Amino acid sequence: MGGNSPCASCKLLRRRCAKDCIFAPYFPSDDPQKFAIVHKVFGASNVSKMLQELLVHQRADAVSSLVYEANARVRDPVYGCVGAISYLQNQVSELQMQLAVAQAEILCVQMQHEPAMPNPELIESIDPDQKSYFNLQNDLPQFFNFSSSSNVIHDSLKRETIFGHDMVS
């Protein structure tokens, strides 16, 4: 940045901030923690090399990504971003399973309250030996009882692991 106010990088590294400082546009002096965490995880030299290899219009997004990844790595030194992503993917899977169970239960309730009325013309045209099949329709809702299956699905998600650790509790 040059002049009076050095960027957060130059301030932390205790050096003069040149006019063409690669860090200045992305690490302003009023947010020193942003550079401090990136420096702690990746190192100033590595960040400088990464930024120099990118086109100017890509650098702001790269810095944003580095800040996010550095924060994730500080929170979870082993898995970093991957741990957060895996946890969220497991939550999405569990919620999708719960949604499927709820939709099946809704269908079951709807079938119990609105029994299917077979078309009389259709029944007359069916072979007498197959008519007994249509008499079973009144008994179908009992075969769609999902009350116990939701616990099985939920228990199987609890045992699902990623990287050897339980991600869903």
C-alpha positions in Angstrom: 0.0 0.0 0.0 2.9 2.3 0.7 2.7 5.6 2.4 1.4 6.0 6.0 -0.5 2.8 6.6 1.2 -0.5 5.9 -1.0 -3.5 5.1 -1.7 -6.1 7.7 0.9 -8.4 6.2 3.7 -5.9 6.3 2.7 -4.7 9.7 2.8 -8.3 11.1 6.0 -9.1 9.3 7.5 -5.7 10.4 8.6 -4.6 7.0 8.0 -1.6 4.8 4.9 -1.9 2.6 5.9 -1.2 -1.0 3.6 0.3 -3.6 3.3 -3.0 -5.4 2.8 -5.1 -2.2 0.9 -8.2 -3.3 -0.8 -8.5 0.1 -2.0 -4.8 0.4 -5.2 -5.1 -1.7 -6.4 -8.2 0.2 -5.1 -7.8 3.7 -6.0 -4.2 4.8 -4.4 -2.8 8.0 -7.7 -2.5 9.7 -8.1 -6.3 9.8 -4.8 -7.8 11.0 -6.4 -11.0 12.2 -7.2 -12.0 8.7 -3.6 -12.1 7.6 -2.4 -13.5 10.9 -4.4 -16.6 10.7 -3.5 -17.2 7.0 0.2 -16.6 7.8 0.0 -19.0 10.8 -1.5 -21.9 8.6 0.1 -21.3 5.2 3.1 -19.0 5.7 3.6 -15.6 4.1 6.0 -16.9 1.5 3.6 -19.6 0.3 0.7 -17.2 0.2 2.8 -14.7 -1.8 3.7 -17.4 -4.3 0.1 -18.6 -4.7 -1.1 -15.0 -5.3 1.7 -14.3 -7.8 0.7 -17.4 -9.8 -2.9 -16.3 -10.2 -4.4 -13.7 -12.5 -5.3 -10.4 -10.7 -9.0 -10.9 -11.0 -8.7 -14.4 -9.3 -6.7 -13.2 -6.3 -9.6 -11.9 -4.1 -11.4 -15.2 -4.4 -8.2 -17.1 -3.6 -7.6 -15.0 -0.5 -11.2 -15.5 0.6 -10.7 -19.3 0.2 -7.4 -19.2 2.1 -8.9 -17.3 5.0 -11.8 -19.8 5.2 -9.5 -22.8 5.0 -7.1 -21.3 7.6 -10.0 -20.7 10.0 -11.3 -24.3 9.5 -7.8 -25.7 10.0 -7.4 -23.8 13.3 -10.8 -25.1 14.5 -10.1 -28.7 13.3 -6.3 -29.3 12.9 -6.8 -32.8 11.6 -9.6 -32.5 9.0 -9.9 -28.8 8.4 -12.5 -28.0 5.7 -13.0 -31.7 4.9 -14.3 -32.4 8.4 -16.9 -29.6 8.2 -17.9 -30.7 4.7 -18.2 -34.4 5.7 -20.3 -33.4 8.8 -22.7 -31.3 6.6 -22.9 -34.1 4.0 -23.9 -36.5 6.7 -26.5 -34.1 8.0 -28.0 -33.7 4.5 -28.1 -37.5 4.1 -29.9 -37.9 7.5 -32.4 -35.2 6.7 -33.1 -36.8 3.2 -33.8 -40.1 4.9 -36.1 -38.5 7.5 -37.9 -36.7 4.6 -38.3 -39.9 2.7 -39.7 -41.6 5.8 -42.1 -38.7 6.5 -43.3 -38.7 2.9 -43.9 -42.5 3.1 -45.9 -42.0 6.3 -48.0 -39.3 4.8 -48.7 -41.6 1.8 -49.7 -44.3 4.3 -52.1 -42.0 6.2 -53.6 -40.8 2.9 -54.1 -44.3 1.8 -55.8 -45.2 5.1 -58.2 -42.2 4.9 -58.9 -42.4 1.2 -59.3 -46.1 0.2 -58.9 -46.6 -3.5 -62.2 -47.2 -5.3 -61.7 -49.6 -8.2 -63.5 -48.8 -11.4 -66.6 -51.1 -11.6 -66.3 -51.4 -15.3 -62.7 -52.5 -14.9 -63.6 -55.1 -12.4 -66.3 -56.6 -14.6 -63.8 -57.0 -17.4 -61.3 -58.9 -15.2 -61.1 -62.6 -15.1 -63.0 -64.0 -12.0 -59.8 -65.6 -10.6 -58.0 -62.2 -10.5 -60.9 -60.4 -8.8 -59.6 -61.6 -5.4 -56.5 -59.3 -5.9 -58.7 -56.3 -5.8 -60.3 -57.4 -2.6 -56.9 -57.1 -1.0 -56.8 -53.3 -1.6 -58.7 -52.7 1.6 -55.9 -54.5 3.5 -53.0 -52.6 1.8 -52.5 -49.8 4.4 -51.4 -52.3 7.0 -48.4 -53.2 4.8 -47.2 -49.6 4.7 -46.7 -49.1 8.4 -43.3 -47.3 8.7 -43.4 -46.5 12.4 -40.6 -48.9 13.2 -38.5 -48.4 10.0 -37.6 -44.8 10.8 -35.7 -46.0 13.9 -33.7 -48.5 11.8 -32.8 -45.8 9.3 -31.8 -43.3 12.1 -29.7 -46.0 13.9 -27.9 -46.9 10.7 -26.9 -43.2 10.2 -25.5 -43.1 13.7 -23.1 -45.8 12.8 -22.0 -44.3 9.6 -18.4 -43.0 9.9 -16.1 -40.9 7.8 -12.3 -41.1 8.4 -12.9 -43.6 11.2 -14.8 -41.1 13.4 -18.5 -40.8 14.0 -19.7 -37.7 12.2 -23.5 -37.9 13.1 -24.7 -38.2 16.7 
